[in-house]
Amino acid sequence: MRAVILVLMLLIVGAIALVATGFVNINQTQPAQAPGVAVGSDGVVVKGGQKPEFEVQTGRIEVGSGKATIPVPEIRVAPGGNGNASAQPQPAPAQPAGQQPATTDSTQ
């Protein structure tokens, strides 16, 4: 029972949010009118009323793609210490096929 109430509350809050943001616009085009009831010598006479009518306009969400230019930052690493080392990165030495690169472990 609590789950049903929670779902109903979420639906109501969602509907309020849609109307408040202007995504859904509801306009009444015809007001409601209650039926007329009269009691006479012939009995009860009921004359029909009218139901309300509404016009609902909803927003649209369009998804597309396009070209864009995005600046990408350039990263340069300068070695520390003596300033005479070259600023260009040195390629790693090629490993023969099937061998794993050697690792150093300072705990030995």
C-alpha positions as a printed Julia matrix, in Angstrom:
108×3 Matrix{Float64}:
   0.0     0.0     0.0
   2.84    2.4     0.81
   4.49    1.65   -2.52
   1.29    2.54   -4.4
   0.98    5.82   -2.51
   4.66    6.61   -3.18
   4.26    5.95   -6.92
   1.14    8.15   -7.05
   2.97   10.94   -5.23
   5.89   10.73   -7.67
   3.5    10.87  -10.64
   1.77   13.94   -9.23
   5.08   15.69   -8.54
   6.26   14.83  -12.07
   3.07   16.22  -13.61
   3.42   19.43  -11.59
   7.04   19.77  -12.71
   6.1    19.31  -16.38
   3.39   21.98  -16.17
   5.57   24.36  -14.13
   8.46   24.21  -16.6
   6.16   24.82  -19.56
   6.84   21.46  -21.19
   3.11   20.69  -20.99
   0.53   23.43  -21.53
  -3.13   22.67  -20.69
  -5.9    25.09  -21.76
  -9.61   24.58  -21.1
 -11.6    25.22  -24.29
 -15.1    24.36  -23.02
 -16.25   24.68  -19.41
 -18.18   21.96  -17.62
 -21.86   22.47  -17.02
 -23.88   20.42  -14.54
 -27.14   18.88  -15.76
 -30.33   20.69  -14.82
 -32.73   18.69  -12.63
 -36.33   19.76  -12.11
 -39.13   18.04  -10.2
 -42.64   18.6   -11.51
 -45.97   16.9   -11.84
 -44.51   14.69  -14.56
 -41.78   13.48  -12.23
 -38.11   14.3   -12.4
 -36.96   16.07  -15.56
 -33.23   16.15  -16.32
 -31.75   18.39  -18.97
 -28.23   17.41  -20.07
 -25.11   19.31  -19.11
 -21.78   19.37  -20.93
 -18.43   17.88  -20.3
 -15.29   20.03  -20.14
 -12.85   20.0   -23.05
  -9.16   20.71  -22.89
  -6.41   21.44  -25.38
  -3.05   19.99  -24.4
   0.19   21.12  -26.04
   3.41   19.3   -25.26
   6.98   20.27  -25.93
   9.32   18.35  -28.19
  12.76   17.01  -27.58
  14.93   16.84  -30.67
  18.17   14.9   -30.68
  20.67   15.38  -33.44
  24.33   15.49  -34.22
  26.62   18.08  -35.67
  30.23   19.05  -36.07
  31.96   20.91  -33.27
  35.49   22.11  -32.67
  36.72   21.32  -29.19
  40.07   22.62  -27.97
  42.22   19.87  -26.5
  44.88   20.85  -23.97
  48.48   20.12  -24.87
  50.61   18.59  -22.14
  54.38   19.03  -22.02
  56.6    17.49  -19.39
  59.86   19.21  -18.57
  62.47   17.22  -16.66
  63.53   18.57  -13.29
  67.03   19.06  -11.95
  69.76   20.21  -14.35
  68.22   22.21  -17.16
  70.4    20.72  -19.94
  68.26   17.63  -20.64
  66.15   17.71  -23.76
  62.45   18.52  -23.35
  61.45   15.91  -25.93
  60.28   12.57  -24.5
  62.51    9.63  -25.29
  60.86    6.51  -26.76
  60.88    3.39  -24.61
  63.31    0.69  -25.73
  61.64   -2.04  -27.78
  61.19   -5.39  -26.03
  61.84   -8.61  -27.9
  58.68  -10.58  -28.62
  57.51  -12.77  -25.74
  59.45  -10.97  -22.98
  57.95   -8.92  -20.21
  59.52   -5.55  -19.39
  61.78   -5.57  -16.35
  60.43   -3.96  -13.21
  62.34   -2.51  -10.32
  61.39   -3.25   -6.75
  62.97   -1.17   -4.01
  62.03   -3.65   -1.27
  64.76   -6.18   -2.12
